[in-house]
Amino acid sequence: MADLHFELVTPEKLVRSEDVYMVVVPGSEGEEGVLAGHAPYMTTLKDGNLAIYRTQGSQPQTLRVSGGFAEVGDNGLTVLAESAE
């Protein structure tokens, strides 16, 4: 399976821009796993952890995000967060 292009952006800077296997997003309706080829959608974020899987079967790297939006489109997953740690 092709990699998912993932970008994490805050008002201050571009935090991440990389190709990964999967990202689990803390959406306002619950956690949502996004892989390459996911159907387009947009959701608001709740405060929580993004889980970033670089490869299939790997342990996730987590980043705490607060507020914002996540959008899946033709270019991959873009997370626009109010803050990220």
Biopython code that builds the backbone (N, CA, C, O; Angstrom):
import numpy as np
from Bio.PDB.StructureBuilder import StructureBuilder

atoms = [
    (1, "MET", "N", (0.845, -1.185, 0.000)),
    (1, "MET", "CA", (0.000, 0.000, 0.000)),
    (1, "MET", "C", (0.892, 1.250, 0.000)),
    (1, "MET", "O", (1.934, 1.288, 0.654)),
    (2, "ALA", "N", (0.462, 2.253, -0.738)),
    (2, "ALA", "CA", (1.212, 3.496, -0.815)),
    (2, "ALA", "C", (1.194, 4.212, 0.529)),
    (2, "ALA", "O", (0.317, 3.982, 1.361)),
    (3, "ASP", "N", (2.172, 5.080, 0.722)),
    (3, "ASP", "CA", (2.244, 5.854, 1.955)),
    (3, "ASP", "C", (1.229, 6.998, 1.940)),
    (3, "ASP", "O", (0.799, 7.469, 0.887)),
    (4, "LEU", "N", (0.869, 7.422, 3.141)),
    (4, "LEU", "CA", (-0.028, 8.553, 3.351)),
    (4, "LEU", "C", (0.827, 9.797, 3.576)),
    (4, "LEU", "O", (1.704, 9.799, 4.440)),
    (5, "HIS", "N", (0.576, 10.856, 2.803)),
    (5, "HIS", "CA", (1.285, 12.112, 3.070)),
    (5, "HIS", "C", (0.564, 12.821, 4.217)),
    (5, "HIS", "O", (-0.645, 13.041, 4.156)),
    (6, "PHE", "N", (1.317, 13.176, 5.262)),
    (6, "PHE", "CA", (0.769, 13.756, 6.485)),
    (6, "PHE", "C", (1.445, 15.084, 6.775)),
    (6, "PHE", "O", (2.672, 15.190, 6.751)),
    (7, "GLU", "N", (0.631, 16.095, 7.049)),
    (7, "GLU", "CA", (1.149, 17.397, 7.480)),
    (7, "GLU", "C", (0.420, 17.832, 8.743)),
    (7, "GLU", "O", (-0.803, 17.727, 8.841)),
    (8, "LEU", "N", (1.190, 18.319, 9.702)),
    (8, "LEU", "CA", (0.665, 18.892, 10.943)),
    (8, "LEU", "C", (1.116, 20.339, 10.992)),
    (8, "LEU", "O", (2.312, 20.631, 10.974)),
    (9, "VAL", "N", (0.142, 21.249, 11.054)),
    (9, "VAL", "CA", (0.411, 22.681, 10.995)),
    (9, "VAL", "C", (-0.246, 23.375, 12.179)),
    (9, "VAL", "O", (-1.395, 23.089, 12.518)),
    (10, "THR", "N", (0.496, 24.298, 12.811)),
    (10, "THR", "CA", (-0.063, 25.165, 13.845)),
    (10, "THR", "C", (0.017, 26.599, 13.327)),
    (10, "THR", "O", (0.646, 26.836, 12.296)),
    (11, "PRO", "N", (-0.603, 27.565, 14.015)),
    (11, "PRO", "CA", (-0.484, 28.953, 13.561)),
    (11, "PRO", "C", (0.970, 29.448, 13.515)),
    (11, "PRO", "O", (1.289, 30.372, 12.768)),
    (12, "GLU", "N", (1.841, 28.833, 14.311)),
    (12, "GLU", "CA", (3.227, 29.279, 14.373)),
    (12, "GLU", "C", (4.119, 28.677, 13.295)),
    (12, "GLU", "O", (5.031, 29.337, 12.797)),
    (13, "LYS", "N", (3.848, 27.385, 12.925)),
    (13, "LYS", "CA", (4.793, 26.729, 12.008)),
    (13, "LYS", "C", (4.238, 25.420, 11.455)),
    (13, "LYS", "O", (3.220, 24.902, 11.915)),
    (14, "LEU", "N", (4.943, 24.912, 10.458)),
    (14, "LEU", "CA", (4.715, 23.568, 9.955)),
    (14, "LEU", "C", (5.472, 22.629, 10.882)),
    (14, "LEU", "O", (6.702, 22.653, 10.922)),
    (15, "VAL", "N", (4.744, 21.799, 11.630)),
    (15, "VAL", "CA", (5.357, 20.921, 12.623)),
    (15, "VAL", "C", (5.892, 19.653, 11.975)),
    (15, "VAL", "O", (6.998, 19.215, 12.289)),
    (16, "ARG", "N", (5.117, 19.062, 11.075)),
    (16, "ARG", "CA", (5.498, 17.814, 10.398)),
    (16, "ARG", "C", (5.039, 17.847, 8.955)),
    (16, "ARG", "O", (3.982, 18.396, 8.643)),
    (17, "SER", "N", (5.824, 17.268, 8.086)),
    (17, "SER", "CA", (5.435, 17.015, 6.709)),
    (17, "SER", "C", (6.214, 15.784, 6.284)),
    (17, "SER", "O", (7.413, 15.860, 6.015)),
    (18, "GLU", "N", (5.520, 14.635, 6.223)),
    (18, "GLU", "CA", (6.207, 13.386, 5.930)),
    (18, "GLU", "C", (5.231, 12.348, 5.411)),
    (18, "GLU", "O", (4.016, 12.500, 5.537)),
    (19, "ASP", "N", (5.772, 11.296, 4.828)),
    (19, "ASP", "CA", (4.975, 10.162, 4.392)),
    (19, "ASP", "C", (5.008, 9.114, 5.491)),
    (19, "ASP", "O", (6.077, 8.749, 5.981)),
    (20, "VAL", "N", (3.831, 8.631, 5.877)),
    (20, "VAL", "CA", (3.699, 7.672, 6.971)),
    (20, "VAL", "C", (2.754, 6.556, 6.534)),
    (20, "VAL", "O", (2.146, 6.626, 5.466)),
    (21, "TYR", "N", (2.640, 5.531, 7.367)),
    (21, "TYR", "CA", (1.721, 4.436, 7.085)),
    (21, "TYR", "C", (0.285, 4.800, 7.481)),
    (21, "TYR", "O", (-0.645, 4.620, 6.696)),
    (22, "MET", "N", (0.113, 5.317, 8.719)),
    (22, "MET", "CA", (-1.221, 5.628, 9.234)),
    (22, "MET", "C", (-1.128, 6.680, 10.325)),
    (22, "MET", "O", (-0.120, 6.783, 11.024)),
    (23, "VAL", "N", (-2.199, 7.464, 10.464)),
    (23, "VAL", "CA", (-2.323, 8.426, 11.558)),
    (23, "VAL", "C", (-3.700, 8.226, 12.187)),
    (23, "VAL", "O", (-4.704, 8.133, 11.481)),
    (24, "VAL", "N", (-3.741, 8.162, 13.521)),
    (24, "VAL", "CA", (-5.012, 8.108, 14.252)),
    (24, "VAL", "C", (-5.249, 9.504, 14.820)),
    (24, "VAL", "O", (-4.443, 10.030, 15.587)),
    (25, "VAL", "N", (-6.375, 10.088, 14.422)),
    (25, "VAL", "CA", (-6.711, 11.478, 14.735)),
    (25, "VAL", "C", (-7.776, 11.517, 15.828)),
    (25, "VAL", "O", (-8.743, 10.759, 15.765)),
    (26, "PRO", "N", (-7.617, 12.399, 16.845)),
    (26, "PRO", "CA", (-8.652, 12.540, 17.876)),
    (26, "PRO", "C", (-9.792, 13.443, 17.392)),
    (26, "PRO", "O", (-9.870, 14.612, 17.771)),
    (27, "GLY", "N", (-10.665, 12.895, 16.561)),
    (27, "GLY", "CA", (-11.783, 13.668, 16.022)),
    (27, "GLY", "C", (-12.844, 13.928, 17.074)),
    (27, "GLY", "O", (-12.921, 13.224, 18.081)),
    (28, "SER", "N", (-13.652, 14.931, 16.837)),
    (28, "SER", "CA", (-14.699, 15.273, 17.803)),
    (28, "SER", "C", (-15.744, 14.163, 17.931)),
    (28, "SER", "O", (-16.443, 14.100, 18.942)),
    (29, "GLU", "N", (-15.864, 13.296, 16.938)),
    (29, "GLU", "CA", (-16.802, 12.174, 16.982)),
    (29, "GLU", "C", (-16.125, 10.873, 17.406)),
    (29, "GLU", "O", (-16.763, 9.821, 17.422)),
    (30, "GLY", "N", (-14.847, 10.937, 17.746)),
    (30, "GLY", "CA", (-14.093, 9.753, 18.145)),
    (30, "GLY", "C", (-12.785, 9.653, 17.391)),
    (30, "GLY", "O", (-12.526, 10.438, 16.478)),
    (31, "GLU", "N", (-11.954, 8.682, 17.773)),
    (31, "GLU", "CA", (-10.671, 8.494, 17.104)),
    (31, "GLU", "C", (-10.895, 7.907, 15.718)),
    (31, "GLU", "O", (-11.735, 7.025, 15.534)),
    (32, "GLU", "N", (-10.131, 8.407, 14.738)),
    (32, "GLU", "CA", (-10.289, 7.996, 13.355)),
    (32, "GLU", "C", (-8.926, 7.645, 12.775)),
    (32, "GLU", "O", (-8.015, 8.473, 12.769)),
    (33, "GLY", "N", (-8.787, 6.424, 12.290)),
    (33, "GLY", "CA", (-7.550, 6.003, 11.645)),
    (33, "GLY", "C", (-7.584, 6.357, 10.176)),
    (33, "GLY", "O", (-8.578, 6.104, 9.495)),
    (34, "VAL", "N", (-6.493, 6.949, 9.678)),
    (34, "VAL", "CA", (-6.419, 7.372, 8.279)),
    (34, "VAL", "C", (-5.225, 6.687, 7.623)),
    (34, "VAL", "O", (-4.086, 6.815, 8.070)),
    (35, "LEU", "N", (-5.520, 5.956, 6.549)),
    (35, "LEU", "CA", (-4.514, 5.301, 5.716)),
    (35, "LEU", "C", (-4.537, 5.942, 4.337)),
    (35, "LEU", "O", (-5.467, 6.680, 4.010)),
    (36, "ALA", "N", (-3.519, 5.667, 3.526)),
    (36, "ALA", "CA", (-3.512, 6.129, 2.141)),
    (36, "ALA", "C", (-4.764, 5.617, 1.446)),
    (36, "ALA", "O", (-5.175, 4.480, 1.677)),
    (37, "GLY", "N", (-5.371, 6.428, 0.606)),
    (37, "GLY", "CA", (-6.568, 6.036, -0.118)),
    (37, "GLY", "C", (-7.863, 6.243, 0.640)),
    (37, "GLY", "O", (-8.932, 5.875, 0.153)),
    (38, "HIS", "N", (-7.780, 6.833, 1.836)),
    (38, "HIS", "CA", (-8.989, 7.089, 2.636)),
    (38, "HIS", "C", (-9.914, 8.036, 1.871)),
    (38, "HIS", "O", (-9.452, 8.925, 1.156)),
    (39, "ALA", "N", (-11.204, 7.839, 2.027)),
    (39, "ALA", "CA", (-12.187, 8.727, 1.405)),
    (39, "ALA", "C", (-12.023, 10.145, 1.954)),
    (39, "ALA", "O", (-11.688, 10.315, 3.127)),
    (40, "PRO", "N", (-12.253, 11.155, 1.130)),
    (40, "PRO", "CA", (-12.143, 12.537, 1.600)),
    (40, "PRO", "C", (-13.135, 12.828, 2.720)),
    (40, "PRO", "O", (-14.280, 12.378, 2.685)),
    (41, "TYR", "N", (-12.681, 13.580, 3.705)),
    (41, "TYR", "CA", (-13.566, 14.035, 4.780)),
    (41, "TYR", "C", (-12.881, 15.135, 5.572)),
    (41, "TYR", "O", (-11.683, 15.376, 5.424)),
    (42, "MET", "N", (-13.659, 15.794, 6.410)),
    (42, "MET", "CA", (-13.135, 16.836, 7.295)),
    (42, "MET", "C", (-13.794, 16.678, 8.650)),
    (42, "MET", "O", (-14.978, 16.349, 8.728)),
    (43, "THR", "N", (-13.043, 16.909, 9.726)),
    (43, "THR", "CA", (-13.586, 16.811, 11.076)),
    (43, "THR", "C", (-12.910, 17.846, 11.967)),
    (43, "THR", "O", (-11.786, 18.273, 11.702)),
    (44, "THR", "N", (-13.605, 18.238, 13.017)),
    (44, "THR", "CA", (-12.973, 19.061, 14.035)),
    (44, "THR", "C", (-12.216, 18.135, 14.982)),
    (44, "THR", "O", (-12.539, 16.954, 15.109)),
    (45, "LEU", "N", (-11.211, 18.689, 15.638)),
    (45, "LEU", "CA", (-10.405, 17.918, 16.581)),
    (45, "LEU", "C", (-10.827, 18.218, 18.005)),
    (45, "LEU", "O", (-11.227, 19.335, 18.331)),
    (46, "LYS", "N", (-10.731, 17.203, 18.845)),
    (46, "LYS", "CA", (-10.830, 17.430, 20.281)),
    (46, "LYS", "C", (-9.392, 17.375, 20.812)),
    (46, "LYS", "O", (-8.506, 16.840, 20.146)),
    (47, "ASP", "N", (-9.165, 17.915, 21.984)),
    (47, "ASP", "CA", (-7.839, 17.841, 22.585)),
    (47, "ASP", "C", (-7.489, 16.374, 22.803)),
    (47, "ASP", "O", (-8.284, 15.617, 23.361)),
    (48, "GLY", "N", (-6.309, 15.978, 22.365)),
    (48, "GLY", "CA", (-5.907, 14.581, 22.511)),
    (48, "GLY", "C", (-4.603, 14.303, 21.794)),
    (48, "GLY", "O", (-3.869, 15.223, 21.433)),
    (49, "ASN", "N", (-4.324, 13.029, 21.593)),
    (49, "ASN", "CA", (-3.069, 12.612, 20.970)),
    (49, "ASN", "C", (-3.273, 12.137, 19.542)),
    (49, "ASN", "O", (-4.183, 11.362, 19.249)),
    (50, "LEU", "N", (-2.406, 12.621, 18.662)),
    (50, "LEU", "CA", (-2.277, 12.037, 17.334)),
    (50, "LEU", "C", (-1.348, 10.845, 17.488)),
    (50, "LEU", "O", (-0.319, 10.953, 18.156)),
    (51, "ALA", "N", (-1.679, 9.727, 16.896)),
    (51, "ALA", "CA", (-0.790, 8.564, 16.894)),
    (51, "ALA", "C", (-0.283, 8.388, 15.470)),
    (51, "ALA", "O", (-1.068, 8.151, 14.552)),
    (52, "ILE", "N", (1.027, 8.503, 15.287)),
    (52, "ILE", "CA", (1.638, 8.457, 13.959)),
    (52, "ILE", "C", (2.406, 7.149, 13.820)),
    (52, "ILE", "O", (3.368, 6.898, 14.547)),
    (53, "TYR", "N", (1.966, 6.320, 12.874)),
    (53, "TYR", "CA", (2.620, 5.040, 12.593)),
    (53, "TYR", "C", (3.454, 5.215, 11.336)),
    (53, "TYR", "O", (2.907, 5.390, 10.247)),
    (54, "ARG", "N", (4.762, 5.169, 11.475)),
    (54, "ARG", "CA", (5.642, 5.365, 10.312)),
    (54, "ARG", "C", (5.583, 4.196, 9.344)),
    (54, "ARG", "O", (5.638, 4.390, 8.130)),
    (55, "THR", "N", (5.471, 2.972, 9.876)),
    (55, "THR", "CA", (5.371, 1.778, 9.041)),
    (55, "THR", "C", (4.323, 0.849, 9.641)),
    (55, "THR", "O", (3.965, 0.978, 10.812)),
    (56, "GLN", "N", (3.838, -0.082, 8.835)),
    (56, "GLN", "CA", (2.856, -1.049, 9.306)),
    (56, "GLN", "C", (3.462, -1.887, 10.432)),
    (56, "GLN", "O", (4.573, -2.400, 10.297)),
    (57, "GLY", "N", (2.741, -2.023, 11.529)),
    (57, "GLY", "CA", (3.198, -2.818, 12.656)),
    (57, "GLY", "C", (4.145, -2.105, 13.600)),
    (57, "GLY", "O", (4.546, -2.683, 14.610)),
    (58, "SER", "N", (4.518, -0.861, 13.303)),
    (58, "SER", "CA", (5.434, -0.125, 14.175)),
    (58, "SER", "C", (4.699, 0.443, 15.383)),
    (58, "SER", "O", (3.472, 0.540, 15.381)),
    (59, "GLN", "N", (5.445, 0.815, 16.403)),
    (59, "GLN", "CA", (4.877, 1.498, 17.555)),
    (59, "GLN", "C", (4.611, 2.948, 17.172)),
    (59, "GLN", "O", (5.428, 3.559, 16.483)),
    (60, "PRO", "N", (3.490, 3.508, 17.603)),
    (60, "PRO", "CA", (3.182, 4.879, 17.200)),
    (60, "PRO", "C", (3.989, 5.915, 17.970)),
    (60, "PRO", "O", (4.357, 5.714, 19.127)),
    (61, "GLN", "N", (4.249, 7.015, 17.300)),
    (61, "GLN", "CA", (4.773, 8.208, 17.964)),
    (61, "GLN", "C", (3.552, 9.072, 18.237)),
    (61, "GLN", "O", (2.708, 9.235, 17.355)),
    (62, "THR", "N", (3.440, 9.624, 19.425)),
    (62, "THR", "CA", (2.275, 10.438, 19.746)),
    (62, "THR", "C", (2.657, 11.901, 19.907)),
    (62, "THR", "O", (3.727, 12.235, 20.417)),
    (63, "LEU", "N", (1.762, 12.753, 19.462)),
    (63, "LEU", "CA", (1.893, 14.196, 19.623)),
    (63, "LEU", "C", (0.576, 14.712, 20.165)),
    (63, "LEU", "O", (-0.486, 14.364, 19.649)),
    (64, "ARG", "N", (0.630, 15.526, 21.184)),
    (64, "ARG", "CA", (-0.572, 16.103, 21.793)),
    (64, "ARG", "C", (-1.012, 17.297, 20.943)),
    (64, "ARG", "O", (-0.203, 18.172, 20.633)),
    (65, "VAL", "N", (-2.284, 17.332, 20.571)),
    (65, "VAL", "CA", (-2.830, 18.460, 19.816)),
    (65, "VAL", "C", (-4.018, 19.035, 20.577)),
    (65, "VAL", "O", (-4.692, 18.340, 21.338)),
    (66, "SER", "N", (-4.252, 20.318, 20.349)),
    (66, "SER", "CA", (-5.393, 21.010, 20.949)),
    (66, "SER", "C", (-6.142, 21.749, 19.859)),
    (66, "SER", "O", (-5.566, 22.549, 19.122)),
    (67, "GLY", "N", (-7.442, 21.471, 19.766)),
    (67, "GLY", "CA", (-8.314, 22.185, 18.842)),
    (67, "GLY", "C", (-7.889, 22.111, 17.389)),
    (67, "GLY", "O", (-6.786, 21.664, 17.074)),
    (68, "GLY", "N", (-8.758, 22.546, 16.520)),
    (68, "GLY", "CA", (-8.432, 22.624, 15.108)),
    (68, "GLY", "C", (-9.267, 21.694, 14.251)),
    (68, "GLY", "O", (-10.372, 21.298, 14.624)),
    (69, "PHE", "N", (-8.711, 21.349, 13.083)),
    (69, "PHE", "CA", (-9.405, 20.551, 12.084)),
    (69, "PHE", "C", (-8.459, 19.522, 11.490)),
    (69, "PHE", "O", (-7.239, 19.680, 11.535)),
    (70, "ALA", "N", (-9.035, 18.471, 10.934)),
    (70, "ALA", "CA", (-8.284, 17.496, 10.144)),
    (70, "ALA", "C", (-9.026, 17.325, 8.826)),
    (70, "ALA", "O", (-10.254, 17.238, 8.801)),
    (71, "GLU", "N", (-8.272, 17.277, 7.730)),
    (71, "GLU", "CA", (-8.874, 17.114, 6.417)),
    (71, "GLU", "C", (-8.124, 16.045, 5.640)),
    (71, "GLU", "O", (-6.897, 16.071, 5.555)),
    (72, "VAL", "N", (-8.868, 15.110, 5.076)),
    (72, "VAL", "CA", (-8.311, 14.100, 4.184)),
    (72, "VAL", "C", (-8.759, 14.459, 2.782)),
    (72, "VAL", "O", (-9.947, 14.655, 2.524)),
    (73, "GLY", "N", (-7.786, 14.544, 1.873)),
    (73, "GLY", "CA", (-8.089, 14.867, 0.480)),
    (73, "GLY", "C", (-7.134, 14.140, -0.438)),
    (73, "GLY", "O", (-6.443, 13.210, -0.024)),
    (74, "ASP", "N", (-7.099, 14.566, -1.678)),
    (74, "ASP", "CA", (-6.226, 13.946, -2.675)),
    (74, "ASP", "C", (-4.753, 14.027, -2.291)),
    (74, "ASP", "O", (-3.959, 13.174, -2.688)),
    (75, "ASN", "N", (-4.384, 15.049, -1.520)),
    (75, "ASN", "CA", (-2.981, 15.246, -1.139)),
    (75, "ASN", "C", (-2.619, 14.574, 0.177)),
    (75, "ASN", "O", (-1.497, 14.740, 0.656)),
    (76, "GLY", "N", (-3.535, 13.820, 0.776)),
    (76, "GLY", "CA", (-3.251, 13.139, 2.037)),
    (76, "GLY", "C", (-4.018, 13.747, 3.187)),
    (76, "GLY", "O", (-5.122, 14.264, 3.012)),
    (77, "LEU", "N", (-3.416, 13.681, 4.382)),
    (77, "LEU", "CA", (-4.027, 14.167, 5.610)),
    (77, "LEU", "C", (-3.338, 15.442, 6.069)),
    (77, "LEU", "O", (-2.118, 15.476, 6.231)),
    (78, "THR", "N", (-4.125, 16.489, 6.278)),
    (78, "THR", "CA", (-3.614, 17.733, 6.835)),
    (78, "THR", "C", (-4.335, 17.986, 8.144)),
    (78, "THR", "O", (-5.565, 18.001, 8.191)),
    (79, "VAL", "N", (-3.564, 18.187, 9.213)),
    (79, "VAL", "CA", (-4.109, 18.524, 10.520)),
    (79, "VAL", "C", (-3.723, 19.969, 10.811)),
    (79, "VAL", "O", (-2.540, 20.304, 10.871)),
    (80, "LEU", "N", (-4.728, 20.820, 10.990)),
    (80, "LEU", "CA", (-4.521, 22.224, 11.346)),
    (80, "LEU", "C", (-4.910, 22.351, 12.814)),
    (80, "LEU", "O", (-6.094, 22.428, 13.141)),
    (81, "ALA", "N", (-3.916, 22.373, 13.698)),
    (81, "ALA", "CA", (-4.164, 22.380, 15.138)),
    (81, "ALA", "C", (-3.849, 23.736, 15.740)),
    (81, "ALA", "O", (-2.954, 24.442, 15.278)),
    (82, "GLU", "N", (-4.598, 24.092, 16.780)),
    (82, "GLU", "CA", (-4.308, 25.331, 17.507)),
    (82, "GLU", "C", (-2.949, 25.258, 18.178)),
    (82, "GLU", "O", (-2.223, 26.251, 18.232)),
    (83, "SER", "N", (-2.598, 24.063, 18.697)),
    (83, "SER", "CA", (-1.270, 23.850, 19.275)),
    (83, "SER", "C", (-0.905, 22.379, 19.153)),
    (83, "SER", "O", (-1.775, 21.515, 19.048)),
    (84, "ALA", "N", (0.404, 22.105, 19.168)),
    (84, "ALA", "CA", (0.913, 20.730, 19.089)),
    (84, "ALA", "C", (2.178, 20.636, 19.921)),
    (84, "ALA", "O", (3.038, 21.515, 19.863)),
    (85, "GLU", "N", (2.287, 19.567, 20.695)),
    (85, "GLU", "CA", (3.467, 19.363, 21.555)),
    (85, "GLU", "C", (4.150, 18.065, 21.165)),
    (85, "GLU", "O", (5.164, 17.698, 21.760)),
]
sb = StructureBuilder()
sb.init_structure("model")
sb.init_model(0)
sb.init_chain("A")
sb.init_seg("    ")
for serial, (resi, resn, name, xyz) in enumerate(atoms, 1):
    if name == "N":
        sb.init_residue(resn, " ", resi, " ")
    sb.init_atom(name, np.array(xyz, "f"), 0.0, 1.0, " ", f" {name:<3s}", serial, name[0])
structure = sb.get_structure()
